[in-house]
């Protein structure tokens, strides 16, 4: 197969809902590519992702503790 769609990590992060479909080449020796962009559903809960290398930072514990101890004005979920 000689038909490709290439992206880099920046593209994958910026346009996570993009999709490429190889179409029927018909009489050509190249397949047309169909690129689609789906609107991201912001109402869906997104899974928590933690990059393991972050805990290697020398101030990791301090940064996390400072963030946890901040007051949030994001709704009743944070009222304790």
N, C-alpha and C positions, 0 to 999 in steps of 0.2 A: 504494500500500500504506500503510495507516495503523497497522499493528501493529509495534512496535519493542521491542527490548531494548537498554537503554543501560548502559554500564559506564564507569568512569573508569580512569585509569592505576593507581591503588591496587588496584582490583579485579583488573586484569589481572596485577599482580605477585603478589597474595595468592592468587588462584585461577586459575592459568594453564591448568588442565585443564577449566575450565567450558565448556559448549557450550549454545547455544540453537537449538532446532529449531522452525520454524513448522509447525504441524499444519494439517490440512484444516479449513477453517472450517465445513464442513457447511452448515447453513441460516443461519448468522449472517453478519454483514458484518465480523466480527472473527475473526482467526485465533488460536487458542489457542497459547501458547508453552510449549514443554517445555524446562525448564532442568535440565541434568544436571551432576553433579560427578564426574569420574573421579578415583580415587585415583592420585596421582602415583607413578610407579614410581621409587623412590629407588635401585634397583639400576642403572638406566640412567645412562650417562655423560652429563653435561651439557656442552654446548659452552661454551668459554671466551668470555666477552663482555667487550670493553673499550670503555668510553665515551671517545671521543676527547677530550672536554673536560677529562678528568682530568689530562692531561699539561700543561695550562695552569697548574696550581696552582704557586705559587712554590716550594714545597718538594717537588715531585714526585720529583725524582731522589733526594733525601735519604731520603724515605719508602720508596721502592722499594729502595734499597740497604740500608736498615736491616732491612726485611722479608726480603730475600734472605739476609742475614747471620745471621739468627736460627736457633737450633737448634730443630728440630721433633721432636716425639715422636709421629709419626704412622705409624711403621712402617718397614720395611726400605727403602722407596723413598727415604727421606731419609738413610740411612746412606751416607756417602761415604768 
